[in-house]
Amino acid sequence: MTSFKNKIKTYFRKKKLNVFATFIILALLFSVLTKLSNNYTKTIVFNINTVNVPEDEVIVIDSSQVIDITLATYGFKLIKYYFKTPTIDVDFSNLQKNKTEYLWVEKQKKSNIISQFDAKIKIENITPDTIAFQYGINTIKTVPIILNSQISYSTGFDLTENLEIKPDSVKIIGPLAIIDTISKIETENIIFKDVKKNISKTVQLKLPTSNNDLSFSVSEINLEGKIEKFTEGSVEVPVIVKNIPDSIQIKYYPKTIPVLYYTSLNNYKSVTSNSFVVECDFKELNTKSTYLTPKIMRQPDEVKNVKLNVKRIEFILIQ
């Protein structure tokens, strides 16, 4: 019986504590809401965000260049400005300008500042009343995009043409001193394994992140590649000897040599001996040589890994 009474006493004691705690929380909440409902006048520091700057110019923003704006409004409207430093837009499309700087004048641009705030917020004061923004002339430069890739193909499969990068170049806008140090932009490294289907992939560019004065026309590229089944082939191609002096006649052997190549099954039947030209240049012969060296002078675009099975052409002079 005593144990039961103790449990009841403990229950009501805890209930009283919970009611008291709830009362305290509600009182604090009511106090906060009351304070936030009151009117306040506070000066807030705003960082500057430049907008509508001509593409060929760069604005030099000093870290000390901020705008102090005194606001009068409810606490609810002000509280958001205390979580992080807010920004205010400065429109450069119609600022006064000379050879070295833009001039922002508070009296002329106050309406633009006011338009960026809620109608229930009153602008009491803006300082400084004038800000000079130095600017420099930007340079525009186009550099090639270099693909970083590692690709392995399933047995018997290969690219029919080179991988296509779209776009293949990037336009950089920024100060000349910085742009002159950039000759190319690389992609992030991308790996394909056991490829046997067409490649279609979006790849990010490795853009410099250490300088905010640079802007880039693109941040990624589209990578395309057509994959087909491949096979090896061989054709007999006539050997042509050129630049033989008129005073000399020669006989050479062999007259034809096999040309080995690698091509897709779709293109295999279109490759013939006429697709290749193999030549030896008599001018390249030195006094100690007893043979001519054949070279492939022409081959079709749809073949790759072309090689000659014969590395020398024997010849004799005819008197």
Phi, psi and omega in degrees: 000317179298318180299321180294318179297320180296321179297320180294318179297317180297319180300311181291328178295314178296322181295321178296319179297317180297320178295320180295315180297318178298319179298316179299315181297316180296322179295317179296317180297318179297321180296316180296315180297323178295317180295318181291340179278347181281161176274140179224155173237117184226147175261121183248138177271125180246130169286158185260131174247116183278135178227153178058040174277133178308143186300329184269014180233154175232131180269130179267105181265119175280142181300339180276352181277099178226168176240123176268119182240125178269120185248142174237118182189184177292155177301327178300324182283333184274334191300327183295337182281354182265348183280326176203160181294120182283167177239153176233136181280135172244116184273120183267002185292337181221034175277155172296145186215139170235199186288340185235344186205157169263149181239118176260122182244123186303317183298326182277334188245011182299321181299324178294322178293313182301323183295345182270002181243159175300148182297337181273001177258125180260131178273112181273323185199150176227127176225148356287170180275348179215137176228130176259123179253114175288148178221157176234164180273129177278155173247144177251126183223139177252126181235154181287154174262127181255125181277127172258107184215152172231114186234128172238140185252151172297153183305126178088002179245150180196172175285137175281331177220174177297152175302139182256127179252125178233119350286166180262003179212164181228138177268127180248135178238127180174184179299141183303318183300328180275315183297326181299339181274355184251120180247347181198163173232127181264157174271164169298150180291132180233139185239129173239134180236143176050051184284131174218008176234161179304144180265131174212111189209141172267128184237133180283149175270150176270084184273143177300133182247359186275351183227117182281354181278355181259142172229152186232143183290331179219158177240357180207163178231161173258127181253124181232141177206131180265123184250134177220167174288134182244160176213162177268151177219167179210135176225151176273124184241132178298145178264129178252130175254122183246166177062036173279127179302148181298333183277359186236143170235142180227159167241136181226159183210138001280159179279332176229152177223151179285134174250122179264145181207172182229125183211167180285157179299327180294330183261355189303315185288339182277350181270122180229179179296331179289349179285345185239154170231125178243127183230154167239136181256114182296334180295336181278358180284129174259171188296336183265352183280145177242011181210161176257153181253118180282144178225147176277117183260340178210140176211153181288154181294334187275006178244159177215172180053044181282135177209159180258137178278341180246127186260347180216148177244116180284148179211160173225148177276141177253126181287000000 
